[in-house]
Amino acid sequence: MSNYIKVFSGNFIEVQRIFTELQNLNICAIIKDESESGRLAGFGASIQGLQEIHVHKEELEKVTPIIKSLTSELELD
């Protein structure tokens, strides 16, 4: 069982914006790109460009309000 949990999924630009903000706050986040992994393995992907951000379960409580705030900003842009 993984110690990381998905906190956001979206397109490349949204994911990079949130990932960078989390890094600036010293939160260790991981970007998971299923479509790129599948492409590299020779398989097609159903949703191109969709990426996920995962954080350690211990940081989930800290990250949740940050993600909500950032996604609200993205919706306004």
C-alpha positions as CSV (number, residue, x, y, z in Angstrom):
1,M,0.0,0.0,0.0
2,S,1.3,3.4,-1.0
3,N,2.0,6.2,1.5
4,Y,1.0,8.7,-1.2
5,I,-2.5,9.9,-2.0
6,K,-3.9,11.7,-5.0
7,V,-4.9,15.3,-4.2
8,F,-5.5,16.8,-7.7
9,S,-5.8,15.8,-11.3
10,G,-5.9,18.1,-14.3
11,N,-4.1,19.3,-17.4
12,F,-0.3,19.9,-17.6
13,I,-0.6,23.7,-16.9
14,E,-2.9,23.3,-13.8
15,V,-0.7,20.5,-12.4
16,Q,2.5,22.5,-12.9
17,R,1.0,25.6,-11.2
18,I,-0.1,23.6,-8.1
19,F,3.0,21.5,-8.0
20,T,5.2,24.6,-8.0
21,E,3.2,26.2,-5.2
22,L,3.5,23.0,-3.1
23,Q,7.2,23.0,-3.7
24,N,7.5,26.6,-2.6
25,L,5.7,25.6,0.6
26,N,8.2,22.7,1.2
27,I,5.6,20.1,0.5
28,C,7.0,17.0,-1.3
29,A,4.6,16.2,-4.1
30,I,4.8,13.8,-7.0
31,I,3.4,14.2,-10.5
32,K,1.9,11.0,-12.0
33,D,1.3,11.0,-15.7
34,E,-0.6,7.8,-16.7
35,S,-0.8,8.7,-20.4
36,E,3.0,9.3,-20.7
37,S,3.7,6.1,-18.9
38,G,1.4,4.2,-21.2
39,R,2.9,5.9,-24.3
40,L,6.4,5.0,-23.3
41,A,5.3,1.4,-22.7
42,G,3.7,1.3,-26.2
43,F,0.1,1.6,-25.1
44,G,-2.4,4.3,-26.1
45,A,-4.0,6.4,-23.4
46,S,-7.7,7.2,-23.2
47,I,-7.2,10.7,-21.8
48,Q,-4.2,12.6,-23.2
49,G,-2.5,15.2,-21.0
50,L,-4.3,14.3,-17.7
51,Q,-1.8,14.3,-14.8
52,E,-2.2,13.7,-11.1
53,I,-0.5,15.2,-8.0
54,H,0.2,12.9,-5.1
55,V,1.4,13.9,-1.6
56,H,2.4,11.8,1.4
57,K,-0.6,10.9,3.5
58,E,0.9,12.7,6.5
59,E,0.7,16.0,4.6
60,L,-2.9,15.6,3.4
61,E,-4.4,17.7,6.1
62,K,-2.0,20.5,5.4
63,V,-2.4,20.3,1.6
64,T,-6.2,20.1,1.3
65,P,-6.9,23.8,2.0
66,I,-4.0,24.8,-0.3
67,I,-5.4,22.7,-3.2
68,K,-8.9,24.2,-2.7
69,S,-7.5,27.7,-2.7
70,L,-5.4,27.1,-5.8
71,T,-8.2,25.4,-7.8
72,S,-10.5,28.3,-7.0
73,E,-7.9,30.7,-8.5
74,L,-7.6,28.5,-11.6
75,E,-11.3,28.6,-12.1
76,L,-11.3,32.4,-12.0
77,D,-8.5,32.6,-14.7
